[in-house]
Amino acid sequence: MNQKFDDFLARFVRVEPGEKRAVFTAFALMFCVMGGYFSVRPIRETVGTILGEAITSDTWIWTAVFAIAIIPVYGFLVARVSRATLVPAIYGSVAIALAATGLVFRADPQNMVVGRVFYVGISVINLFLISVFWSFLLELFRSEQTKRLFGFIAAGGTTGALVGPFITDRIVNHVGISGILFFGAAMFFVAIFCQRALIAEMREHATAAAAGAPAGEAPRGSRGVGGNPFAGVSIVLKSPYLMGIALFVIMISTANTILYFEQLRLVKDMFDDPEQRTQMFARIDFLVQTLTVISQVLITGRLAQKLGVTALLVILPLMVMGGFLILASMGTFLVLATVMILRRWGEYAFIRPGREMLWSRLDTETKYKAKNFVDVTVYRFSDAVVAQVQDALKAGGMNPTQGALLGAAACAAWAVNGWWLGRQYDKGKDA
């Protein structure tokens, strides 16, 4: 029976002896984290429709401020607290925050002060959670393993991201928004146990690998990284390679922001009831994740091994550029929804695994401090800046067609940047 399962698994991913337990634990952890986040994500979008484009755009400024503020705090904790303690504590804090927000919304569903706090918090923490997860895994797996295994592990997150909105769609009319928040909190509590199991696996590998290490040297993950909590910023600024990754993230943000606010406007016009809007966003998420999990299991790993990281980084920008050009000529909701789904599918299926591979050869301090600075602060600061620029251009008379052409130009630059990064990775260059 076990051999039959191994043969079945081999059709999707090549797992070497001794890797199976770590791979499936990582798969389960990613499932819980993404399932918890994506079950509550439609609520964030619903809050955005209630706040309106102008207020939501201003809220993105606060998101950027808190994304910047969280980096030195996180750097301080990473420097002084073992990852074995820090990472589960992060998941536990998120679970408590979601449960508390659920209690507030149950007592006062129209409390938009808490709604704005929730919108900012979930916008900062979603990138932070994912970045922490991959930083942790990059300590456990070697560069060669990331090409084989990260696509499959990412599929665990995509499966969770598929199940989360599916459940939200089915139960939101029965349990309300507060019930969905409680469900998300429960998923993050389960993630703590998965994380502890993965930490135990990491320690076992580290103990075996450190048999000949100098006396007194602790295994990976058992101590803090050390150093300056602000080091992530200086590490990025000193490295053209890391600056290239930061620019790549800025391009992702630009394409996403242009599409995002148009989506909010159209969904708000189509549905009056917040629960109906939540259902619509959940169904879009479900469709995106259905496409993504198929791609990650069947395509991502094989594509990375045969064509390299460059292919993962360039495919989506070129596809979205074509989508923007079509949107410029036919600006209908169906076209917009298709491009939005295309962008998000490609990001989860190709861009995310490709981006994580770019960090695989770098040192631990870079993986934690610089990576989280790029993934959280740079991303959210870019969101805020692009949103404000877009508002200013619209106030100056920019029409949807011109906005779509601007998005196409940004995607062209994004593709060139992705090609350069892939070439640097293939040459073995690092920070």
C-alpha positions as MATLAB code, in Angstrom:
seq = 'MNQKFDDFLARFVRVEPGEKRAVFTAFALMFCVMGGYFSVRPIRETVGTILGEAITSDTWIWTAVFAIAIIPVYGFLVARVSRATLVPAIYGSVAIALAATGLVFRADPQNMVVGRVFYVGISVINLFLISVFWSFLLELFRSEQTKRLFGFIAAGGTTGALVGPFITDRIVNHVGISGILFFGAAMFFVAIFCQRALIAEMREHATAAAAGAPAGEAPRGSRGVGGNPFAGVSIVLKSPYLMGIALFVIMISTANTILYFEQLRLVKDMFDDPEQRTQMFARIDFLVQTLTVISQVLITGRLAQKLGVTALLVILPLMVMGGFLILASMGTFLVLATVMILRRWGEYAFIRPGREMLWSRLDTETKYKAKNFVDVTVYRFSDAVVAQVQDALKAGGMNPTQGALLGAAACAAWAVNGWWLGRQYDKGKDA';
ca = [
       0.000    0.000    0.000;
       2.839    2.343    0.923;
       4.645    1.556   -2.341;
       1.487    2.277   -4.333;
       1.214    5.664   -2.653;
       4.889    6.382   -3.375;
       4.374    5.484   -7.030;
       1.314    7.746   -7.178;
       3.211   10.591   -5.495;
       6.102   10.192   -7.937;
       3.798   11.262  -10.762;
       3.644   14.735   -9.222;
       6.903   15.257   -7.311;
      10.199   13.461   -6.756;
      10.587   13.000   -2.998;
      13.845   11.370   -1.935;
      14.116    8.956    1.035;
      14.140   10.879    4.289;
      12.281   13.886    2.836;
       8.714   12.632    3.007;
       7.850   13.592    6.591;
       9.236   17.119    6.270;
       7.534   17.638    2.902;
       4.097   16.546    4.081;
       4.365   18.463    7.356;
       5.268   21.594    5.388;
       2.359   20.861    3.038;
      -0.057   20.633    6.003;
       1.314   23.796    7.618;
       0.947   25.772    4.402;
      -2.589   24.373    4.033;
      -3.613   25.700    7.461;
      -1.968   29.111    7.060;
      -3.414   29.771    3.613;
      -6.744   28.164    4.445;
      -7.111   30.397    7.479;
      -6.104   33.521    5.580;
      -8.209   32.871    2.481;
     -11.297   32.068    4.501;
     -11.218   35.627    5.914;
      -9.788   37.388    2.852;
     -13.218   37.909    1.210;
     -14.220   39.819    4.349;
     -11.352   42.247    3.756;
     -12.561   42.871    0.209;
     -16.138   43.349    1.439;
     -14.921   45.930    3.966;
     -13.137   47.644    1.066;
     -16.368   47.938   -0.919;
     -18.140   49.435    2.102;
     -15.371   51.963    2.716;
     -15.259   52.987   -0.958;
     -12.321   53.563   -3.328;
     -11.142   56.865   -1.821;
     -11.113   55.703    1.818;
      -9.638   52.325    0.882;
      -6.877   54.063   -1.068;
      -6.083   56.189    2.005;
      -6.220   53.064    4.170;
      -3.413   51.630    2.051;
      -1.218   54.458    3.353;
      -1.766   53.182    6.887;
      -1.052   49.673    5.646;
       2.302   50.896    4.321;
       3.068   52.736    7.587;
       2.453   49.630    9.675;
       4.327   47.448    7.176;
       7.339   49.725    7.659;
       6.889   49.807   11.437;
       6.687   46.030   11.771;
      10.086   45.392   10.169;
      12.323   46.690   13.026;
      10.078   44.940   15.560;
      10.317   41.700   13.622;
      14.066   42.201   13.115;
      14.503   42.704   16.859;
      12.578   39.501   17.610;
      14.383   37.443   14.966;
      17.724   38.635   16.348;
      16.933   37.627   19.917;
      14.224   34.956   19.938;
      14.649   31.438   18.579;
      12.552   30.666   15.504;
      11.288   27.601   17.384;
       9.489   30.025   19.707;
       8.882   33.007   17.423;
       7.168   31.402   14.438;
       4.445   29.505   16.373;
       3.919   32.632   18.494;
       3.180   34.623   15.330;
       0.515   32.142   14.240;
      -1.002   32.130   17.727;
      -1.171   35.936   17.788;
      -2.972   35.980   14.442;
      -5.483   33.412   15.690;
      -6.243   35.478   18.797;
      -6.596   38.679   16.744;
      -9.054   37.052   14.321;
     -11.135   35.630   17.162;
     -11.229   39.033   18.910;
     -12.302   40.771   15.688;
     -15.022   38.158   15.260;
     -16.367   38.940   18.730;
     -16.478   42.677   17.925;
     -18.268   42.121   14.603;
     -20.757   39.793   16.290;
     -21.675   42.576   18.723;
     -21.590   45.383   16.114;
     -21.496   44.252   12.434;
     -21.384   47.880   11.185;
     -18.314   48.874   13.213;
     -16.163   50.279   10.403;
     -13.495   51.577   12.785;
     -12.708   47.966   13.595;
     -13.299   47.234    9.903;
     -10.473   49.585    8.913;
      -8.186   48.145   11.604;
      -8.981   44.655   10.321;
      -8.368   45.717    6.703;
      -4.947   47.170    7.554;
      -3.996   44.290    9.839;
      -4.882   41.504    7.426;
      -3.191   43.352    4.554;
       0.086   43.573    6.481;
       0.003   40.171    8.106;
      -0.841   38.127    4.997;
       2.469   38.909    3.281;
       4.277   38.649    6.591;
       2.879   35.181    7.347;
       3.777   33.792    3.946;
       7.236   35.345    4.025;
       7.922   33.885    7.488;
       6.801   30.461    6.276;
       9.150   30.443    3.289;
      12.029   31.910    5.309;
      11.632   28.993    7.694;
      11.528   26.420    4.891;
      14.583   27.879    3.195;
      16.533   26.833    6.295;
      15.287   23.257    6.037;
      15.733   22.607    2.305;
      18.797   22.949    0.084;
      18.811   24.852   -3.213;
      18.452   21.635   -5.240;
      15.513   20.544   -3.090;
      13.679   23.833   -3.563;
      13.396   23.207   -7.312;
      11.949   19.754   -6.765;
       9.779   20.305   -3.710;
       8.658   23.920   -3.398;
       6.052   23.615   -6.127;
       4.457   20.689   -4.321;
       4.662   22.359   -0.903;
       3.164   25.523   -2.370;
       0.292   23.347   -3.582;
      -0.506   22.694    0.094;
      -1.074   26.412    0.498;
      -3.104   26.534   -2.682;
      -5.265   23.652   -1.493;
      -5.886   25.560    1.734;
      -6.587   28.672   -0.294;
      -9.099   26.590   -2.251;
     -10.836   25.117    0.784;
     -10.938   28.420    2.715;
     -13.072   30.452    0.270;
     -15.171   27.374   -0.568;
     -16.189   27.077    3.087;
     -16.729   30.838    3.339;
     -19.007   30.763    0.292;
     -21.050   27.918    1.763;
     -21.466   29.115    5.354;
     -21.248   32.929    5.383;
     -25.029   33.335    5.015;
     -25.519   31.007    7.999;
     -22.784   32.088   10.429;
     -22.178   35.646    9.249;
     -18.875   37.466    8.981;
     -18.026   36.831   12.644;
     -18.371   33.071   12.178;
     -15.925   33.140    9.277;
     -13.398   34.971   11.454;
     -13.731   32.282   14.138;
     -13.110   29.602   11.520;
      -9.974   31.412   10.336;
      -8.727   31.624   13.922;
      -9.194   27.868   14.354;
      -7.089   27.190   11.247;
      -4.206   29.222   12.647;
      -4.379   27.363   15.951;
      -4.004   24.075   14.052;
      -1.062   25.642   12.173;
       0.795   25.977   15.487;
       0.849   22.190   15.920;
       2.031   21.691   12.336;
       4.777   24.258   12.917;
       5.942   22.488   16.070;
       6.167   19.210   14.141;
       8.212   20.893   11.409;
      10.527   22.444   13.994;
      11.109   18.972   15.451;
      11.956   17.739   11.960;
      14.337   20.653   11.446;
      16.100   19.901   14.725;
      16.490   16.251   13.798;
      18.072   17.178   10.460;
      20.253   19.826   12.093;
      21.477   17.401   14.770;
      22.452   14.854   12.137;
      24.147   17.479    9.971;
      25.977   19.091   12.889;
      27.619   15.915   14.160;
      31.013   17.343   13.216;
      30.178   20.969   14.047;
      32.220   22.907   16.638;
      31.295   22.251   20.243;
      28.539   24.456   21.549;
      27.134   25.325   18.124;
      23.340   25.181   18.263;
      21.229   23.648   15.499;
      19.519   25.932   12.998;
      16.352   27.502   14.291;
      17.247   26.933   17.951;
      18.586   30.449   18.504;
      18.024   33.954   17.211;
      19.711   35.161   14.050;
      21.438   37.987   15.924;
      22.659   41.258   14.496;
      20.978   44.598   13.888;
      17.154   44.457   13.652;
      17.336   47.099   10.887;
      19.856   45.057    8.906;
      17.276   43.957    6.336;
      17.147   47.452    4.793;
      20.921   47.855    4.489;
      21.351   44.315    3.148;
      18.914   45.045    0.312;
      20.416   48.447   -0.520;
      23.928   46.986   -0.803;
      22.974   44.237   -3.256;
      21.944   44.774   -6.916;
      20.459   41.270   -6.857;
      18.232   42.050   -3.870;
      17.364   45.454   -5.325;
      16.227   43.558   -8.406;
      13.969   41.366   -6.280;
      12.557   44.492   -4.606;
      11.840   46.021   -8.036;
      10.130   42.777   -9.051;
       7.838   43.077   -6.026;
       7.086   46.712   -6.946;
       6.018   45.597  -10.430;
       3.716   42.935   -8.959;
       2.151   45.594   -6.733;
       1.662   47.995   -9.644;
      -0.229   45.492  -11.790;
      -2.306   44.338   -8.832;
      -3.282   47.820   -7.650;
      -4.475   48.976  -11.068;
      -6.787   45.951  -11.286;
      -7.833   45.888   -7.626;
      -9.621   49.219   -7.371;
     -11.544   48.663  -10.577;
     -12.700   45.336   -9.152;
     -13.916   46.972   -5.923;
     -15.922   49.536   -7.865;
     -17.644   47.010  -10.105;
     -18.517   44.540   -7.320;
     -19.925   47.360   -5.187;
     -22.153   48.416   -8.089;
     -23.352   44.855   -8.694;
     -24.228   43.780   -5.112;
     -25.860   45.696   -2.262;
     -25.607   43.055    0.471;
     -22.202   42.600    2.212;
     -22.696   38.832    2.483;
     -23.333   38.653   -1.292;
     -20.147   40.600   -1.962;
     -18.268   38.249    0.359;
     -19.656   35.303   -1.593;
     -18.572   36.837   -4.903;
     -15.035   37.434   -3.658;
     -14.951   33.906   -2.198;
     -16.014   32.426   -5.559;
     -13.311   34.367   -7.404;
     -10.777   33.092   -4.861;
     -12.058   29.536   -5.318;
     -11.688   29.692   -9.103;
      -8.183   31.169   -8.829;
      -7.038   28.493   -6.389;
      -8.582   25.658   -8.410;
      -6.453   26.677  -11.391;
      -3.430   27.230   -9.181;
      -3.395   23.892   -7.368;
      -3.599   22.031  -10.681;
      -0.712   24.085  -12.035;
       1.457   23.709   -8.935;
       1.039   19.942   -8.773;
       1.385   19.244  -12.488;
       3.360   22.125  -13.995;
       5.408   24.334  -11.622;
       8.061   21.840  -10.510;
       8.556   20.391  -13.985;
       8.734   23.859  -15.523;
      11.341   24.996  -13.000;
      13.500   21.913  -13.593;
      13.294   22.007  -17.404;
      13.277   25.752  -18.160;
      14.685   27.190  -14.942;
      13.517   29.928  -12.593;
      13.497   32.491  -15.418;
      10.457   30.869  -16.996;
       8.521   31.075  -13.718;
       9.308   34.787  -13.389;
       8.552   35.857  -16.976;
       5.418   33.906  -17.973;
       2.938   35.877  -15.867;
       4.105   39.428  -16.720;
       3.772   38.628  -20.432;
       0.307   37.104  -19.983;
      -0.960   40.013  -17.878;
       0.489   42.501  -20.360;
      -1.663   40.845  -23.049;
      -4.634   40.987  -20.682;
      -4.172   44.719  -20.118;
      -4.046   45.320  -23.877;
      -7.332   43.440  -24.312;
      -8.794   45.366  -21.371;
      -7.820   48.640  -23.083;
      -9.990   47.716  -26.078;
     -12.826   45.917  -24.251;
     -13.235   47.255  -20.709;
     -16.049   44.952  -19.570;
     -16.454   43.299  -16.169;
     -15.946   39.856  -17.722;
     -12.604   40.907  -19.240;
     -11.513   42.580  -16.000;
     -12.454   39.517  -13.935;
     -10.564   37.267  -16.380;
      -7.404   39.386  -16.178;
      -7.681   39.567  -12.383;
      -8.036   35.797  -12.136;
      -5.158   35.332  -14.597;
      -2.873   37.592  -12.578;
      -3.620   35.954   -9.250;
      -3.437   32.412  -10.668;
      -0.058   33.098  -12.243;
       1.280   34.723   -9.086;
       0.442   31.728   -6.906;
       1.329   29.075   -9.494;
       4.562   30.537  -10.912;
       5.673   33.836   -9.381;
       5.549   32.859   -5.713;
       7.571   29.615   -6.061;
       9.992   31.411   -8.426;
      10.490   34.314   -6.021;
      11.183   31.959   -3.118;
      13.795   30.089   -5.151;
      15.657   33.372   -5.690;
      16.419   33.468   -1.949;
      17.529   29.843   -1.611;
      21.313   30.450   -1.898;
      21.438   33.355    0.550;
      22.438   33.347    4.213;
      20.045   33.047    7.143;
      20.073   36.742    8.104;
      19.227   37.717    4.524;
      16.464   35.111    4.300;
      14.761   36.439    7.418;
      15.502   40.167    7.646;
      16.011   41.290    4.036;
      13.346   38.952    2.703;
      10.676   40.197    5.089;
      11.613   43.796    4.378;
      11.054   43.169    0.656;
       7.986   40.934    1.011;
       6.135   43.135    3.487;
       7.423   46.710    3.605;
       8.379   47.154   -0.040;
       5.205   45.429   -1.235;
       2.805   47.412    0.945;
       4.624   50.717    0.478;
       4.376   50.159   -3.279;
       0.650   49.460   -2.907;
       0.130   52.794   -1.156;
       2.228   54.818   -3.599;
       0.663   53.269   -6.711;
      -2.841   53.750   -5.262;
      -2.181   57.446   -4.647;
      -0.615   57.910   -8.090;
      -3.588   56.186   -9.668;
      -5.990   58.482   -7.783;
      -4.029   61.524   -8.944;
      -4.019   60.353  -12.571;
      -7.769   59.688  -12.464;
      -8.346   63.155  -11.002;
      -6.243   64.520  -13.853;
      -8.480   62.879  -16.433;
      -6.972   59.425  -17.004;
      -9.642   57.119  -18.434;
      -9.841   53.301  -18.024;
      -8.247   52.698  -21.443;
      -5.221   54.798  -20.559;
      -5.023   53.072  -17.185;
      -4.944   49.669  -18.912;
      -2.175   50.826  -21.265;
      -0.198   52.041  -18.252;
      -0.627   48.591  -16.716;
       0.636   46.952  -19.926;
       3.762   49.129  -19.881;
       4.408   48.207  -16.242;
       4.085   44.514  -17.123;
       6.655   44.878  -19.925;
       9.148   46.294  -17.404;
       8.155   43.532  -14.978;
       8.980   40.837  -17.571;
      12.416   42.338  -18.300;
      13.160   42.515  -14.566;
      12.092   38.871  -14.107;
      14.325   37.765  -16.987;
      17.341   39.549  -15.432;
      16.710   37.994  -12.003;
      16.359   34.523  -13.499;
      19.656   34.956  -15.346;
      21.412   36.060  -12.152;
      20.031   33.061  -10.267;
      21.079   30.624  -12.992;
      24.606   32.098  -12.934;
      24.760   31.421   -9.206;
      25.037   35.074   -8.173;
      23.773   36.137   -4.785;
      23.745   39.121   -2.488;
];
